[in-house]
Amino acid sequence: MKRPTPDSSLLELITSLTPAAVSQFLATQSWELESRLEDVREIWRLPKDHGALAARIMLPLSSDFADYSQRFYDALNAIRVINDWDVDSLYERIIATRADLLYIRLDQAMPDGTIPFRQAEATIKAIHRMMRAAATTAADPAHSHRGRRSALVTEFLNEDVRLGHTKRGSFIFTVVARLEDDISGDHSVDPPRAEDDLISEPFPRKVMATLARGLQTTHRLARGRDREALENPAAWGLSANLIESLEEMAEPEGLRSLDLSFEWAAAEQAPAVGTEPIRLEHEILGELARVRERLVRQEEPPRRETLVGAVKSLAWDEGSDLEDEVGAIVILADVNGRTRNVHLTLSGRDHDWAIRAYRNKIPLTVTGDLAYERRAWRLQGDIELDTGFLQHTLGDLPER
């Protein structure tokens, strides 16, 4: 008898899933392990009283066999057919056994189901930043979100959190936070732990719960609720970086909303947060910006800082006299590892130097009190302009 043509989508899962992950999944369902031959195969059966078709499947454990791919395909297909699932549902249910899932849906017009490359790139960067912000808060609520992170955060970002398959029918990014690096072949599954044991919960679960709490609080703050959360942001999962990452994802004009929902791993007791989908409309970006400004002021009080950056723009102060011209300057400078617009005011000969630097495309080196106010980075106070490099490159200023 001719064998049916293999499903290409199901074939892809052979490289995306492991037999150990499937074994753990079956153990959390109504399947029973009938026999196991170490590093060879497992036999699972579905009891007749399950209400569905009683069945037995053979799950291969070693990829060394020549027919491993075919046997693994057969096992996955049998599970799919018995449960009447499509391939995407099969994949999600299996990985959700030992991983927490976050779905990020971009609600926007997509006639052909695609989004621009630039938007995809910006969204993935923002997702990574969001996960880093949540991991930083989970590891150390007192962390300033500047400078180095702990090894725990670095390991989570490098190993434990992954980008999964996108869902069909809409543009949905799937973030997978694995609770274990390497799922063993043991078919037993630990029961959900009591609340007293949650202090030792896996760090990836702690990160995802912190993220869910932060997103839930952000959603409420954007609607004028839970203002008390701003008094102790970390306890509510909040940080300026978290808010900014959401702003970046929701920025495209054509985007109607950002929809976020969680699916918690069956192997752990589900947290009390992340139980309902969160919808952030494009129109609330202004309110998110106000929340972020307050968080930035709390996380980063004014500090003396030396910045080096190219002059992006100059604007005259029409009220200044000719002898002591004053101008608003914007430079592009590194602030906390990112290139930002920094606003400052220079007068007199310092203003003349800024004009020459702008014309000759030479960076300025300025020192002042760096602060985030009125939705922008500003260098204030006693501003000092280092003219040494400018003089060496351009020569002395002509006399007025």
ChimeraX attribute file (.defattr): number of C-alpha atoms within 10 A of each C-alpha:
attribute: neighborCount
match mode: 1-to-1
recipient: residues
	/A:1	3
	/A:2	4
	/A:3	5
	/A:4	6
	/A:5	6
	/A:6	12
	/A:7	11
	/A:8	9
	/A:9	11
	/A:10	20
	/A:11	17
	/A:12	12
	/A:13	17
	/A:14	16
	/A:15	9
	/A:16	12
	/A:17	15
	/A:18	20
	/A:19	22
	/A:20	18
	/A:21	20
	/A:22	23
	/A:23	25
	/A:24	22
	/A:25	22
	/A:26	22
	/A:27	18
	/A:28	18
	/A:29	11
	/A:30	12
	/A:31	19
	/A:32	16
	/A:33	17
	/A:34	12
	/A:35	12
	/A:36	15
	/A:37	10
	/A:38	10
	/A:39	12
	/A:40	13
	/A:41	15
	/A:42	20
	/A:43	15
	/A:44	21
	/A:45	17
	/A:46	21
	/A:47	15
	/A:48	10
	/A:49	9
	/A:50	10
	/A:51	8
	/A:52	11
	/A:53	12
	/A:54	13
	/A:55	14
	/A:56	18
	/A:57	19
	/A:58	18
	/A:59	23
	/A:60	26
	/A:61	22
	/A:62	15
	/A:63	14
	/A:64	10
	/A:65	11
	/A:66	8
	/A:67	11
	/A:68	16
	/A:69	17
	/A:70	13
	/A:71	17
	/A:72	24
	/A:73	20
	/A:74	18
	/A:75	19
	/A:76	23
	/A:77	20
	/A:78	16
	/A:79	17
	/A:80	18
	/A:81	12
	/A:82	13
	/A:83	13
	/A:84	11
	/A:85	14
	/A:86	13
	/A:87	19
	/A:88	16
	/A:89	13
	/A:90	19
	/A:91	20
	/A:92	18
	/A:93	17
	/A:94	21
	/A:95	24
	/A:96	21
	/A:97	25
	/A:98	24
	/A:99	26
	/A:100	25
	/A:101	24
	/A:102	23
	/A:103	20
	/A:104	22
	/A:105	19
	/A:106	22
	/A:107	19
	/A:108	17
	/A:109	13
	/A:110	13
	/A:111	7
	/A:112	6
	/A:113	11
	/A:114	11
	/A:115	14
	/A:116	7
	/A:117	9
	/A:118	8
	/A:119	14
	/A:120	15
	/A:121	11
	/A:122	14
	/A:123	21
	/A:124	15
	/A:125	14
	/A:126	21
	/A:127	21
	/A:128	16
	/A:129	18
	/A:130	20
	/A:131	24
	/A:132	22
	/A:133	25
	/A:134	28
	/A:135	27
	/A:136	27
	/A:137	28
	/A:138	25
	/A:139	18
	/A:140	14
	/A:141	19
	/A:142	13
	/A:143	17
	/A:144	17
	/A:145	19
	/A:146	13
	/A:147	8
	/A:148	11
	/A:149	16
	/A:150	12
	/A:151	10
	/A:152	14
	/A:153	24
	/A:154	15
	/A:155	11
	/A:156	19
	/A:157	18
	/A:158	9
	/A:159	12
	/A:160	18
	/A:161	21
	/A:162	16
	/A:163	15
	/A:164	19
	/A:165	15
	/A:166	16
	/A:167	15
	/A:168	9
	/A:169	7
	/A:170	15
	/A:171	19
	/A:172	19
	/A:173	21
	/A:174	20
	/A:175	22
	/A:176	24
	/A:177	30
	/A:178	25
	/A:179	23
	/A:180	14
	/A:181	10
	/A:182	10
	/A:183	17
	/A:184	13
	/A:185	17
	/A:186	10
	/A:187	20
	/A:188	13
	/A:189	17
	/A:190	10
	/A:191	11
	/A:192	13
	/A:193	14
	/A:194	9
	/A:195	10
	/A:196	7
	/A:197	9
	/A:198	15
	/A:199	9
	/A:200	9
	/A:201	14
	/A:202	13
	/A:203	21
	/A:204	24
	/A:205	23
	/A:206	21
	/A:207	24
	/A:208	26
	/A:209	23
	/A:210	28
	/A:211	27
	/A:212	26
	/A:213	22
	/A:214	27
	/A:215	26
	/A:216	22
	/A:217	21
	/A:218	28
	/A:219	19
	/A:220	16
	/A:221	18
	/A:222	20
	/A:223	13
	/A:224	10
	/A:225	12
	/A:226	14
	/A:227	13
	/A:228	10
	/A:229	18
	/A:230	18
	/A:231	11
	/A:232	13
	/A:233	20
	/A:234	21
	/A:235	16
	/A:236	23
	/A:237	27
	/A:238	28
	/A:239	28
	/A:240	23
	/A:241	21
	/A:242	24
	/A:243	23
	/A:244	20
	/A:245	22
	/A:246	21
	/A:247	21
	/A:248	16
	/A:249	22
	/A:250	25
	/A:251	19
	/A:252	13
	/A:253	9
	/A:254	13
	/A:255	17
	/A:256	18
	/A:257	21
	/A:258	20
	/A:259	17
	/A:260	21
	/A:261	18
	/A:262	21
	/A:263	19
	/A:264	22
	/A:265	21
	/A:266	22
	/A:267	20
	/A:268	22
	/A:269	16
	/A:270	17
	/A:271	17
	/A:272	9
	/A:273	16
	/A:274	23
	/A:275	14
	/A:276	12
	/A:277	11
	/A:278	20
	/A:279	18
	/A:280	21
	/A:281	16
	/A:282	19
	/A:283	14
	/A:284	15
	/A:285	19
	/A:286	12
	/A:287	15
	/A:288	21
	/A:289	18
	/A:290	15
	/A:291	21
	/A:292	22
	/A:293	20
	/A:294	17
	/A:295	21
	/A:296	19
	/A:297	14
	/A:298	18
	/A:299	17
	/A:300	16
	/A:301	11
	/A:302	18
	/A:303	12
	/A:304	15
	/A:305	14
	/A:306	17
	/A:307	20
	/A:308	15
	/A:309	19
	/A:310	17
	/A:311	24
	/A:312	16
	/A:313	15
	/A:314	19
	/A:315	11
	/A:316	14
	/A:317	13
	/A:318	10
	/A:319	8
	/A:320	13
	/A:321	10
	/A:322	10
	/A:323	10
	/A:324	13
	/A:325	18
	/A:326	22
	/A:327	22
	/A:328	15
	/A:329	20
	/A:330	22
	/A:331	25
	/A:332	20
	/A:333	22
	/A:334	14
	/A:335	15
	/A:336	10
	/A:337	9
	/A:338	9
	/A:339	12
	/A:340	16
	/A:341	20
	/A:342	23
	/A:343	19
	/A:344	20
	/A:345	20
	/A:346	20
	/A:347	18
	/A:348	16
	/A:349	18
	/A:350	19
	/A:351	21
	/A:352	18
	/A:353	22
	/A:354	26
	/A:355	17
	/A:356	15
	/A:357	18
	/A:358	18
	/A:359	10
	/A:360	12
	/A:361	12
	/A:362	17
	/A:363	20
	/A:364	23
	/A:365	19
	/A:366	18
	/A:367	19
	/A:368	20
	/A:369	16
	/A:370	23
	/A:371	20
	/A:372	19
	/A:373	13
	/A:374	11
	/A:375	12
	/A:376	12
	/A:377	17
	/A:378	20
	/A:379	24
	/A:380	17
	/A:381	14
	/A:382	10
	/A:383	18
	/A:384	13
	/A:385	19
	/A:386	16
	/A:387	16
	/A:388	11
	/A:389	13
	/A:390	19
	/A:391	12
	/A:392	9
	/A:393	12
	/A:394	13
	/A:395	10
	/A:396	12
	/A:397	12
	/A:398	7
	/A:399	5
	/A:400	8
